[in-house]
Amino acid sequence: MCGRFVSARKRLELLEEFSIERDSVAAGPDPEPGPDYNVAPTRRVYAVMERRPRDTQASQPPARELAVVRWGLVPSWAKDASGSGRLINARAETVAVKPAFRRAFARRRCILPADGYYEWQAVTEDGKQRKQPYYIVPKDGGTLAFAGVYEFWRDQTLPEDHEHAWLCTAAIITTRATDDVGEIHDRMPMVIEPDHWADWLDPDHSEPGELSAAMQPAMAGGLTSFPVSMAVNSVRNNGPELIVPLSADQGRPPGELFLVRGARPGLTGARAARRTRTEARTNGDYRRP
């Protein structure tokens, strides 16, 4: 799964990288998110989507938009938004049919840009077991374009014209991990390669088979990993120091857990490791134009 990630790129960088046509962040009522080195469920994060504003004709093509969403999907039919911290991931195997995700997968797909993400592996030291965090990042330092789905939820306690009447939330789509990443965790995020961004984001493109084909495991052959400080375990900690590799005497060397493609995995303990508990909840929202 993907339970924590890093989103440190600036808004202007994302506008250029994803060829954004409409900047809803600058036009929105809330400040833009700052660099976040420990994104946890319910945090506000950037999302790339294509959609038509409500006041335009249906015949007009959708525009590529940079928005801010809250991580943790709230289905449009939910009675309240209290459970948003639970639906942070959607399985690629079932996202097209699960009631919580199928409508979003058909019409409201997005890209959640990330610099990298964290996973935890169970290790034993002096007879005691603990979970060692690892940072997983592209070898070339590029952006991970996580495949996501998003939904709008109407807060019925607020008037229609209130700037926070609509809450926009999202989930990251995951799949079974390749051998490269499976040594750390048995699930990994799906990503959308640049050649498929247009098809993935197009709300008029709804053929499940083609959409599934657009998703790829997170650059399995182009990732590296290294152990990082236990400080990342607490969502209260945030800053670039969280992604500094541990030295050799503090943890395993960078990349040690990643096998040569085709090699047989040797460690299996991490596959049973459970996701660390989310320790905090923060607010975020996006006003539907």
Secondary structure, DSSP 8 states (H G I E B T S, - for coil): ---EEEE---HHHHHHHTT-SEEHHHHSSS-----EEEE-TT-EEEEEEEE--TTS-TTS--EEEEEEEEES---TT-S-STTTTT--EEETTTTTT-TTTHHHHHH-EEEEEESEEEEEEEEEETTEEEEEEEEEEETT---EEEEEEEEEEE-TTS-TTSTTSEEEEEEEEEEE--HHHHTT-SEEEEEE-GGGHHHHH-TT---HHHHHHHEEES-GGGEEEEE--GGGGSTT--SGGGGS---TTTS--TTTT---TT------GGGG-----------------
